[in-house]
Amino acid sequence: MKLKDEFDKFYTCHFNHELASPIFYGFPVGIRYEIGIGSVYDKVYVKSAVNRALAIFNELFNEGDDIYLVVNSYEDDPNDLADNDISTVRPLIYRIQDECKYVFASTIYEQNPHTRYIIKASVKNIQVEQLLEAIVWSDIDGRNSLRGCVYWLNPRNNIIYYLYDDRGLDVVSEERKNLEHIYSKFNSWILEYDRERIYSVFTV
């Protein structure tokens, strides 16, 4: 499984914590942003949440970046129903460079083994805004089948971007310098609950 070996080599070289939600608390350098503001179930709320998520994304990813999309699908049967998640993600990618699927068992969290998909693609070939919107909607009214976790990993700057749903977004990296610009630019969006912890990382 060539792509899995490639991804594992990249991941273990730059990160020392398992890729599992919530990533903010597992990595030493990270930021947690509040994404949804206002009345839930309102289209204005959804649009605002997508706009925030997209603004942060555009600061971290370039169109020419070749990235890894990792989908952790937590269905009851990792060999069957997990296809519901990937069937939402895959149609939003124009051209996939490589893809693999395997069963992954967490060594940290007590949960059943799940299906993990890894997709390698260029940002320019991904309908980014539509995928972010699908993630935002997934926690609101179940209008799509996406229930798993979608992680975006950029080897150019060694960051992990994780919009977990309409409530929040985690961004982590191996080095503080990779996130300092978004810490400053989107400081007012930082989730107040974790602001003190984030402040301690970026103001030392």
CYANA upper distance limits for C-alpha pairs under 8 A (distance plus 0.5 A):
  1 MET  CA      5 ASP  CA      6.96
  1 MET  CA    100 CYS  CA      7.74
  2 LYS  CA      6 GLU  CA      6.70
  3 LEU  CA      7 PHE  CA      6.51
  3 LEU  CA     98 ASP  CA      7.30
  3 LEU  CA     99 GLU  CA      7.32
  3 LEU  CA    100 CYS  CA      7.08
  3 LEU  CA    118 ILE  CA      8.21
  4 LYS  CA      8 ASP  CA      6.46
  4 LYS  CA    100 CYS  CA      7.27
  4 LYS  CA    118 ILE  CA      7.86
  5 ASP  CA      9 LYS  CA      6.61
  6 GLU  CA     10 PHE  CA      6.88
  7 PHE  CA     11 TYR  CA      6.51
  7 PHE  CA     68 TYR  CA      8.31
  8 ASP  CA     12 THR  CA      6.47
  9 LYS  CA     13 CYS  CA      6.64
 10 PHE  CA     14 HIS  CA      7.04
 10 PHE  CA    155 PRO  CA      8.17
 11 TYR  CA     15 PHE  CA      6.11
 12 THR  CA     16 ASN  CA      6.77
 14 HIS  CA    158 ASN  CA      7.51
 14 HIS  CA    174 GLU  CA      6.78
 15 PHE  CA    173 SER  CA      8.49
 15 PHE  CA    174 GLU  CA      6.96
 16 ASN  CA     27 PHE  CA      8.49
 17 HIS  CA     26 GLY  CA      6.77
 17 HIS  CA     27 PHE  CA      7.14
 18 GLU  CA     26 GLY  CA      8.36
 18 GLU  CA    106 SER  CA      8.32
 18 GLU  CA    107 THR  CA      8.45
 18 GLU  CA    108 ILE  CA      8.09
 19 LEU  CA     23 ILE  CA      7.32
 21 SER  CA    149 CYS  CA      7.93
 22 PRO  CA     26 GLY  CA      7.77
 23 ILE  CA     27 PHE  CA      7.04
 23 ILE  CA    162 TYR  CA      8.36
 23 ILE  CA    170 ASP  CA      7.35
 23 ILE  CA    172 VAL  CA      8.01
 24 PHE  CA     30 GLY  CA      6.30
 24 PHE  CA     31 ILE  CA      7.34
 24 PHE  CA     32 ARG  CA      7.14
 24 PHE  CA    170 ASP  CA      6.25
 24 PHE  CA    171 VAL  CA      7.62
 24 PHE  CA    172 VAL  CA      7.15
 27 PHE  CA    172 VAL  CA      7.20
 27 PHE  CA    173 SER  CA      8.25
 28 PRO  CA    174 GLU  CA      8.28
 29 VAL  CA    172 VAL  CA      6.21
 29 VAL  CA    173 SER  CA      6.33
 29 VAL  CA    174 GLU  CA      6.97
 29 VAL  CA    175 GLU  CA      7.12
 29 VAL  CA    176 ARG  CA      6.50
 29 VAL  CA    201 VAL  CA      7.30
 30 GLY  CA    170 ASP  CA      7.54
 30 GLY  CA    171 VAL  CA      5.99
 30 GLY  CA    172 VAL  CA      4.54
 30 GLY  CA    173 SER  CA      6.88
 30 GLY  CA    176 ARG  CA      8.45
 30 GLY  CA    179 LEU  CA      8.23
 30 GLY  CA    198 ILE  CA      7.54
 31 ILE  CA    170 ASP  CA      6.30
 31 ILE  CA    171 VAL  CA      5.86
 31 ILE  CA    172 VAL  CA      6.95
 31 ILE  CA    183 TYR  CA      7.83
 31 ILE  CA    190 ILE  CA      7.74
 31 ILE  CA    198 ILE  CA      6.64
 32 ARG  CA    168 GLY  CA      7.44
 32 ARG  CA    169 LEU  CA      6.20
 32 ARG  CA    170 ASP  CA      5.08
 32 ARG  CA    171 VAL  CA      7.08
 32 ARG  CA    190 ILE  CA      6.44
 32 ARG  CA    191 LEU  CA      6.36
 32 ARG  CA    194 ASP  CA      7.56
 32 ARG  CA    198 ILE  CA      8.45
 33 TYR  CA    168 GLY  CA      6.08
 33 TYR  CA    169 LEU  CA      5.63
 33 TYR  CA    170 ASP  CA      6.91
 33 TYR  CA    189 TRP  CA      6.05
 33 TYR  CA    190 ILE  CA      4.82
 33 TYR  CA    191 LEU  CA      5.46
 34 GLU  CA    167 ARG  CA      6.65
 34 GLU  CA    168 GLY  CA      5.26
 34 GLU  CA    169 LEU  CA      7.16
 34 GLU  CA    189 TRP  CA      6.18
 34 GLU  CA    190 ILE  CA      6.36
 34 GLU  CA    191 LEU  CA      5.37
 35 ILE  CA     48 SER  CA      8.44
 35 ILE  CA     49 ALA  CA      5.50
 35 ILE  CA     50 VAL  CA      8.31
 35 ILE  CA     52 ARG  CA      6.66
 35 ILE  CA     53 ALA  CA      7.19
 35 ILE  CA    166 ASP  CA      6.52
 35 ILE  CA    167 ARG  CA      5.92
 35 ILE  CA    168 GLY  CA      5.38
 35 ILE  CA    169 LEU  CA      7.10
 35 ILE  CA    189 TRP  CA      8.01
 36 GLY  CA     40 VAL  CA      8.36
 36 GLY  CA     45 TYR  CA      6.94
 36 GLY  CA     46 VAL  CA      7.68
 36 GLY  CA     48 SER  CA      7.53
 36 GLY  CA     49 ALA  CA      5.27
 36 GLY  CA    166 ASP  CA      5.74
 36 GLY  CA    167 ARG  CA      5.65
 36 GLY  CA    168 GLY  CA      7.53
 37 ILE  CA     45 TYR  CA      6.75
 37 ILE  CA     48 SER  CA      7.81
 37 ILE  CA     49 ALA  CA      7.49
 38 GLY  CA     45 TYR  CA      6.42
 39 SER  CA     45 TYR  CA      6.70
 40 VAL  CA     45 TYR  CA      6.64
 40 VAL  CA     46 VAL  CA      8.23
 40 VAL  CA    140 ILE  CA      8.00
 41 TYR  CA     45 TYR  CA      7.61
 41 TYR  CA     46 VAL  CA      8.06
 41 TYR  CA    140 ILE  CA      7.22
 41 TYR  CA    141 ASP  CA      8.29
 42 ASP  CA     46 VAL  CA      7.10
 43 LYS  CA     47 LYS  CA      6.64
 44 VAL  CA     48 SER  CA      6.52
 45 TYR  CA     49 ALA  CA      6.67
 46 VAL  CA     50 VAL  CA      6.67
 46 VAL  CA    133 GLU  CA      8.07
 46 VAL  CA    136 VAL  CA      7.44
 46 VAL  CA    137 TRP  CA      7.92
 46 VAL  CA    166 ASP  CA      8.03
 47 LYS  CA     51 ASN  CA      6.59
 48 SER  CA     52 ARG  CA      6.80
 49 ALA  CA     53 ALA  CA      6.77
 49 ALA  CA    136 VAL  CA      7.82
 49 ALA  CA    166 ASP  CA      6.89
 50 VAL  CA     54 LEU  CA      6.44
 50 VAL  CA    129 GLU  CA      7.65
 50 VAL  CA    132 LEU  CA      6.85
 50 VAL  CA    133 GLU  CA      6.27
 50 VAL  CA    136 VAL  CA      7.58
 51 ASN  CA     55 ALA  CA      6.52
 52 ARG  CA     56 ILE  CA      6.95
 53 ALA  CA     57 PHE  CA      6.66
 53 ALA  CA    132 LEU  CA      7.74
 53 ALA  CA    163 LEU  CA      7.82
 53 ALA  CA    169 LEU  CA      7.80
 54 LEU  CA     58 ASN  CA      6.57
 54 LEU  CA    128 VAL  CA      8.39
 54 LEU  CA    129 GLU  CA      7.06
 54 LEU  CA    132 LEU  CA      8.00
 55 ALA  CA     59 GLU  CA      7.17
 56 ILE  CA     60 LEU  CA      7.25
 56 ILE  CA    182 ILE  CA      7.63
 56 ILE  CA    186 PHE  CA      8.33
 57 PHE  CA     61 PHE  CA      6.54
 57 PHE  CA    161 TYR  CA      8.16
 58 ASN  CA     62 ASN  CA      7.37
 59 GLU  CA    182 ILE  CA      7.67
 60 LEU  CA    157 ASN  CA      8.39
 60 LEU  CA    159 ILE  CA      8.42
 61 PHE  CA     65 ASP  CA      7.07
 61 PHE  CA    123 VAL  CA      7.96
 61 PHE  CA    154 ASN  CA      7.69
 62 ASN  CA    123 VAL  CA      7.39
 63 GLU  CA    122 SER  CA      7.54
 63 GLU  CA    123 VAL  CA      5.40
 63 GLU  CA    124 LYS  CA      5.13
 64 GLY  CA    122 SER  CA      6.67
 64 GLY  CA    123 VAL  CA      6.71
 64 GLY  CA    124 LYS  CA      6.79
 65 ASP  CA    122 SER  CA      6.05
 65 ASP  CA    123 VAL  CA      6.22
 65 ASP  CA    124 LYS  CA      8.39
 65 ASP  CA    154 ASN  CA      7.74
 65 ASP  CA    156 ARG  CA      7.62
 66 ASP  CA    120 LYS  CA      7.39
 66 ASP  CA    121 ALA  CA      6.02
 66 ASP  CA    122 SER  CA      4.70
 66 ASP  CA    123 VAL  CA      6.86
 66 ASP  CA    154 ASN  CA      7.72
 66 ASP  CA    155 PRO  CA      8.18
 67 ILE  CA    120 LYS  CA      6.24
 67 ILE  CA    121 ALA  CA      6.21
 67 ILE  CA    122 SER  CA      6.53
 67 ILE  CA    123 VAL  CA      7.38
 67 ILE  CA    152 TRP  CA      7.52
 67 ILE  CA    153 LEU  CA      6.25
 67 ILE  CA    154 ASN  CA      5.45
 67 ILE  CA    155 PRO  CA      7.07
 68 TYR  CA    118 ILE  CA      7.07
 68 TYR  CA    119 ILE  CA      6.13
 68 TYR  CA    120 LYS  CA      5.17
 68 TYR  CA    121 ALA  CA      7.15
 68 TYR  CA    152 TRP  CA      6.47
 68 TYR  CA    153 LEU  CA      5.63
 68 TYR  CA    154 ASN  CA      7.19
 69 LEU  CA    117 TYR  CA      8.45
 69 LEU  CA    118 ILE  CA      6.23
 69 LEU  CA    119 ILE  CA      5.54
 69 LEU  CA    120 LYS  CA      6.85
 69 LEU  CA    121 ALA  CA      8.27
 69 LEU  CA    150 VAL  CA      7.33
 69 LEU  CA    151 TYR  CA      6.21
 69 LEU  CA    152 TRP  CA      5.35
 69 LEU  CA    153 LEU  CA      6.94
 70 VAL  CA    116 ARG  CA      7.46
 70 VAL  CA    117 TYR  CA      6.15
 70 VAL  CA    118 ILE  CA      5.13
 70 VAL  CA    119 ILE  CA      6.95
 70 VAL  CA    149 CYS  CA      8.42
 70 VAL  CA    150 VAL  CA      6.21
 70 VAL  CA    151 TYR  CA      5.55
 70 VAL  CA    152 TRP  CA      7.06
 70 VAL  CA    153 LEU  CA      8.36
 71 VAL  CA     85 ASP  CA      8.27
 71 VAL  CA     86 ILE  CA      7.85
 71 VAL  CA    116 ARG  CA      6.15
 71 VAL  CA    117 TYR  CA      5.56
 71 VAL  CA    118 ILE  CA      7.04
 71 VAL  CA    148 GLY  CA      6.98
 71 VAL  CA    149 CYS  CA      6.05
 71 VAL  CA    150 VAL  CA      5.10
 71 VAL  CA    151 TYR  CA      6.93
 72 ASN  CA    114 HIS  CA      7.36
 72 ASN  CA    115 THR  CA      6.60
 72 ASN  CA    116 ARG  CA      5.17
 72 ASN  CA    117 TYR  CA      7.12
 72 ASN  CA    148 GLY  CA      5.95
 72 ASN  CA    149 CYS  CA      5.60
 72 ASN  CA    150 VAL  CA      7.10
 73 SER  CA     78 PRO  CA      7.93
 73 SER  CA     82 ALA  CA      6.06
 73 SER  CA     85 ASP  CA      6.90
 73 SER  CA    114 HIS  CA      6.36
 73 SER  CA    115 THR  CA      5.75
 73 SER  CA    116 ARG  CA      6.63
 73 SER  CA    117 TYR  CA      8.46
 73 SER  CA    147 ARG  CA      7.60
 73 SER  CA    148 GLY  CA      4.83
 73 SER  CA    149 CYS  CA      7.06
 74 TYR  CA     78 PRO  CA      7.72
 74 TYR  CA     82 ALA  CA      7.46
 74 TYR  CA    113 PRO  CA      8.49
 74 TYR  CA    114 HIS  CA      5.79
 74 TYR  CA    115 THR  CA      7.45
 74 TYR  CA    147 ARG  CA      7.94
 74 TYR  CA    148 GLY  CA      6.25
 75 GLU  CA     81 LEU  CA      6.51
 75 GLU  CA     82 ALA  CA      5.87
 75 GLU  CA    114 HIS  CA      7.30
 75 GLU  CA    115 THR  CA      8.46
 76 ASP  CA     81 LEU  CA      7.73
 76 ASP  CA    112 ASN  CA      8.33
 76 ASP  CA    114 HIS  CA      8.48
 77 ASP  CA     81 LEU  CA      6.44
 77 ASP  CA     82 ALA  CA      7.45
 77 ASP  CA    114 HIS  CA      8.16
 78 PRO  CA     82 ALA  CA      6.00
 78 PRO  CA    103 VAL  CA      7.26
 78 PRO  CA    113 PRO  CA      7.47
 78 PRO  CA    114 HIS  CA      5.45
 78 PRO  CA    115 THR  CA      5.36
 79 ASN  CA    103 VAL  CA      8.39
 79 ASN  CA    115 THR  CA      7.49
 82 ALA  CA     86 ILE  CA      7.78
 82 ALA  CA    115 THR  CA      6.93
 83 ASP  CA     87 SER  CA      6.44
 84 ASN  CA     88 THR  CA      7.34
 84 ASN  CA    145 SER  CA      6.12
 84 ASN  CA    146 LEU  CA      7.17
 85 ASP  CA     89 VAL  CA      7.23
 85 ASP  CA    145 SER  CA      6.47
 85 ASP  CA    146 LEU  CA      5.09
 85 ASP  CA    147 ARG  CA      6.76
 85 ASP  CA    148 GLY  CA      6.65
 86 ILE  CA     90 ARG  CA      6.24
 86 ILE  CA    117 TYR  CA      8.13
 86 ILE  CA    146 LEU  CA      8.20
 87 SER  CA     91 PRO  CA      7.33
 88 THR  CA     92 LEU  CA      7.94
 88 THR  CA    144 ASN  CA      7.81
 88 THR  CA    145 SER  CA      7.19
 88 THR  CA    146 LEU  CA      6.63
 89 VAL  CA     93 ILE  CA      7.79
 89 VAL  CA    131 LEU  CA      7.34
 89 VAL  CA    146 LEU  CA      8.46
 92 LEU  CA    126 ILE  CA      6.57
 92 LEU  CA    127 GLN  CA      5.78
 92 LEU  CA    128 VAL  CA      8.37
 92 LEU  CA    130 GLN  CA      7.76
 92 LEU  CA    131 LEU  CA      7.14
 93 ILE  CA    121 ALA  CA      8.32
 93 ILE  CA    125 ASN  CA      6.26
 93 ILE  CA    126 ILE  CA      4.91
 93 ILE  CA    127 GLN  CA      6.61
 94 TYR  CA    125 ASN  CA      5.53
 94 TYR  CA    126 ILE  CA      6.62
 94 TYR  CA    127 GLN  CA      8.23
 95 ARG  CA    121 ALA  CA      7.28
 95 ARG  CA    122 SER  CA      8.47
 95 ARG  CA    125 ASN  CA      6.22
 95 ARG  CA    126 ILE  CA      8.24
 96 ILE  CA    119 ILE  CA      7.36
 96 ILE  CA    120 LYS  CA      6.73
 96 ILE  CA    121 ALA  CA      5.59
 96 ILE  CA    122 SER  CA      8.44
 96 ILE  CA    125 ASN  CA      8.40
 97 GLN  CA    119 ILE  CA      8.09
 97 GLN  CA    120 LYS  CA      5.97
 97 GLN  CA    121 ALA  CA      5.79
 97 GLN  CA    122 SER  CA      8.43
 98 ASP  CA    119 ILE  CA      6.47
 98 ASP  CA    120 LYS  CA      5.76
 98 ASP  CA    121 ALA  CA      7.79
 99 GLU  CA    117 TYR  CA      7.74
 99 GLU  CA    118 ILE  CA      6.10
 99 GLU  CA    119 ILE  CA      4.99
 99 GLU  CA    120 LYS  CA      6.79
100 CYS  CA    117 TYR  CA      6.28
100 CYS  CA    118 ILE  CA      5.90
100 CYS  CA    119 ILE  CA      7.26
101 LYS  CA    115 THR  CA      7.44
101 LYS  CA    116 ARG  CA      6.21
101 LYS  CA    117 TYR  CA      5.03
101 LYS  CA    118 ILE  CA      7.02
102 TYR  CA    115 THR  CA      6.26
102 TYR  CA    116 ARG  CA      6.01
102 TYR  CA    117 TYR  CA      7.24
103 VAL  CA    113 PRO  CA      6.93
103 VAL  CA    114 HIS  CA      6.07
103 VAL  CA    115 THR  CA      5.03
103 VAL  CA    116 ARG  CA      6.48
104 PHE  CA    113 PRO  CA      6.01
104 PHE  CA    114 HIS  CA      5.87
104 PHE  CA    115 THR  CA      6.40
104 PHE  CA    116 ARG  CA      6.57
105 ALA  CA    111 GLN  CA      8.45
105 ALA  CA    112 ASN  CA      7.47
105 ALA  CA    113 PRO  CA      4.83
105 ALA  CA    114 HIS  CA      6.91
106 SER  CA    110 GLU  CA      7.76
106 SER  CA    111 GLN  CA      7.60
106 SER  CA    113 PRO  CA      7.38
121 ALA  CA    125 ASN  CA      7.27
121 ALA  CA    126 ILE  CA      7.91
122 SER  CA    126 ILE  CA      7.43
123 VAL  CA    128 VAL  CA      8.11
127 GLN  CA    131 LEU  CA      6.75
128 VAL  CA    132 LEU  CA      6.65
129 GLU  CA    133 GLU  CA      6.61
130 GLN  CA    134 ALA  CA      6.71
131 LEU  CA    135 ILE  CA      6.86
132 LEU  CA    136 VAL  CA      6.76
132 LEU  CA    163 LEU  CA      8.02
133 GLU  CA    137 TRP  CA      6.65
134 ALA  CA    138 SER  CA      6.60
134 ALA  CA    144 ASN  CA      7.55
134 ALA  CA    146 LEU  CA      7.87
135 ILE  CA    139 ASP  CA      8.02
135 ILE  CA    146 LEU  CA      7.50
135 ILE  CA    163 LEU  CA      7.76
135 ILE  CA    164 TYR  CA      7.68
135 ILE  CA    165 ASP  CA      6.02
135 ILE  CA    166 ASP  CA      7.83
136 VAL  CA    140 ILE  CA      7.83
136 VAL  CA    164 TYR  CA      8.47
136 VAL  CA    165 ASP  CA      5.29
136 VAL  CA    166 ASP  CA      4.87
137 TRP  CA    141 ASP  CA      7.04
137 TRP  CA    142 GLY  CA      7.37
137 TRP  CA    143 ARG  CA      7.34
137 TRP  CA    144 ASN  CA      8.00
137 TRP  CA    165 ASP  CA      7.96
137 TRP  CA    166 ASP  CA      7.52
138 SER  CA    142 GLY  CA      5.73
138 SER  CA    143 ARG  CA      7.19
138 SER  CA    144 ASN  CA      6.69
138 SER  CA    145 SER  CA      7.87
138 SER  CA    146 LEU  CA      6.45
138 SER  CA    147 ARG  CA      7.01
138 SER  CA    165 ASP  CA      7.33
139 ASP  CA    165 ASP  CA      6.50
139 ASP  CA    166 ASP  CA      7.28
140 ILE  CA    166 ASP  CA      8.16
149 CYS  CA    162 TYR  CA      8.46
149 CYS  CA    164 TYR  CA      7.03
150 VAL  CA    162 TYR  CA      7.03
150 VAL  CA    163 LEU  CA      7.83
150 VAL  CA    164 TYR  CA      7.91
151 TYR  CA    160 ILE  CA      7.17
151 TYR  CA    161 TYR  CA      6.45
151 TYR  CA    162 TYR  CA      5.45
151 TYR  CA    163 LEU  CA      8.06
152 TRP  CA    160 ILE  CA      6.16
152 TRP  CA    161 TYR  CA      5.53
152 TRP  CA    162 TYR  CA      6.89
153 LEU  CA    158 ASN  CA      7.55
153 LEU  CA    159 ILE  CA      6.33
153 LEU  CA    160 ILE  CA      5.10
153 LEU  CA    161 TYR  CA      6.91
154 ASN  CA    158 ASN  CA      5.99
154 ASN  CA    159 ILE  CA      6.04
154 ASN  CA    160 ILE  CA      7.16
155 PRO  CA    159 ILE  CA      7.66
157 ASN  CA    178 ASN  CA      7.03
158 ASN  CA    173 SER  CA      6.44
158 ASN  CA    174 GLU  CA      7.28
158 ASN  CA    178 ASN  CA      8.32
159 ILE  CA    171 VAL  CA      7.47
159 ILE  CA    172 VAL  CA      6.21
159 ILE  CA    173 SER  CA      4.96
159 ILE  CA    174 GLU  CA      7.78
159 ILE  CA    178 ASN  CA      7.97
160 ILE  CA    171 VAL  CA      6.14
160 ILE  CA    172 VAL  CA      5.81
160 ILE  CA    173 SER  CA      6.81
161 TYR  CA    169 LEU  CA      8.01
161 TYR  CA    170 ASP  CA      6.63
161 TYR  CA    171 VAL  CA      5.15
161 TYR  CA    172 VAL  CA      7.31
162 TYR  CA    169 LEU  CA      6.18
162 TYR  CA    170 ASP  CA      5.61
162 TYR  CA    171 VAL  CA      6.68
163 LEU  CA    168 GLY  CA      6.75
163 LEU  CA    169 LEU  CA      4.75
163 LEU  CA    170 ASP  CA      6.80
164 TYR  CA    168 GLY  CA      6.64
164 TYR  CA    169 LEU  CA      6.48
164 TYR  CA    170 ASP  CA      8.16
165 ASP  CA    169 LEU  CA      7.98
172 VAL  CA    179 LEU  CA      8.30
173 SER  CA    178 ASN  CA      7.21
173 SER  CA    179 LEU  CA      7.71
175 GLU  CA    179 LEU  CA      8.17
176 ARG  CA    180 GLU  CA      6.71
176 ARG  CA    201 VAL  CA      8.30
176 ARG  CA    202 PHE  CA      7.53
177 LYS  CA    181 HIS  CA      8.39
179 LEU  CA    183 TYR  CA      6.64
180 GLU  CA    184 SER  CA      6.84
180 GLU  CA    202 PHE  CA      7.65
181 HIS  CA    185 LYS  CA      6.55
182 ILE  CA    186 PHE  CA      6.08
182 ILE  CA    187 ASN  CA      7.91
183 TYR  CA    187 ASN  CA      5.85
183 TYR  CA    202 PHE  CA      8.31
186 PHE  CA    190 ILE  CA      7.59
190 ILE  CA    194 ASP  CA      8.25
190 ILE  CA    195 ARG  CA      6.86
191 LEU  CA    195 ARG  CA      6.55
192 GLU  CA    196 GLU  CA      8.34
194 ASP  CA    198 ILE  CA      6.82
195 ARG  CA    199 TYR  CA      6.37
196 GLU  CA    200 SER  CA      6.74
197 ARG  CA    201 VAL  CA      7.24
198 ILE  CA    202 PHE  CA      6.97
199 TYR  CA    203 THR  CA      6.33
200 SER  CA    204 VAL  CA      6.75
